[in-house]
Amino acid sequence: MAATVLAAAGCGAPAARKDAAAAAGTAFEAAVAAGDHVRACALLAPQSRRQLEQNEQKTCPAAFASQQLPTADGVEGVEAYGRQAMVRMAGDTLFLSLFTGGWKVVAAGCTRRPDQPYDCLIKGA
């Protein structure tokens, strides 16, 4: 009986991680679409936020305003491996990491390139 419960709990954990990563990605994209740069910055991973501020030499909300991220809508797929996730949406791909406070966006505005890493507009160092 205990083995069955443990096996069921193990099977549910990946789905819960995927759902939480998708929710964080959706919240980030909603903030971007609404022009809520303060909220979008709060959903960025610390390294990505610092890199954006350093690159633009502005606070995150001001730096975010100058970014031309694609408009995204609807989650098309989520892959989650341990503390890392990729959320594919119609119009954008996000990479996230799991922090103590939940999932944060590590890279956004990412475009797939054949046989190369994704090219991302916002990313950490």
ChimeraX attribute file (.defattr): number of C-alpha atoms within 10 A of each C-alpha:
attribute: neighborCount
match mode: 1-to-1
recipient: residues
	/A:1	6
	/A:2	7
	/A:3	8
	/A:4	9
	/A:5	10
	/A:6	11
	/A:7	11
	/A:8	11
	/A:9	11
	/A:10	11
	/A:11	11
	/A:12	11
	/A:13	11
	/A:14	15
	/A:15	14
	/A:16	12
	/A:17	21
	/A:18	20
	/A:19	14
	/A:20	17
	/A:21	29
	/A:22	27
	/A:23	15
	/A:24	21
	/A:25	30
	/A:26	19
	/A:27	15
	/A:28	25
	/A:29	25
	/A:30	17
	/A:31	18
	/A:32	22
	/A:33	16
	/A:34	11
	/A:35	14
	/A:36	16
	/A:37	19
	/A:38	16
	/A:39	16
	/A:40	22
	/A:41	24
	/A:42	16
	/A:43	22
	/A:44	26
	/A:45	20
	/A:46	16
	/A:47	15
	/A:48	21
	/A:49	27
	/A:50	17
	/A:51	16
	/A:52	25
	/A:53	17
	/A:54	13
	/A:55	11
	/A:56	14
	/A:57	12
	/A:58	12
	/A:59	15
	/A:60	22
	/A:61	19
	/A:62	15
	/A:63	18
	/A:64	23
	/A:65	14
	/A:66	9
	/A:67	13
	/A:68	11
	/A:69	19
	/A:70	18
	/A:71	14
	/A:72	20
	/A:73	15
	/A:74	14
	/A:75	17
	/A:76	13
	/A:77	13
	/A:78	20
	/A:79	16
	/A:80	21
	/A:81	11
	/A:82	9
	/A:83	13
	/A:84	18
	/A:85	25
	/A:86	22
	/A:87	24
	/A:88	21
	/A:89	20
	/A:90	13
	/A:91	16
	/A:92	22
	/A:93	24
	/A:94	28
	/A:95	25
	/A:96	25
	/A:97	20
	/A:98	18
	/A:99	12
	/A:100	6
	/A:101	6
	/A:102	13
	/A:103	24
	/A:104	26
	/A:105	30
	/A:106	25
	/A:107	24
	/A:108	25
	/A:109	21
	/A:110	21
	/A:111	16
	/A:112	12
	/A:113	9
	/A:114	7
	/A:115	6
	/A:116	7
	/A:117	10
	/A:118	15
	/A:119	14
	/A:120	19
	/A:121	15
	/A:122	23
	/A:123	22
	/A:124	17
	/A:125	10
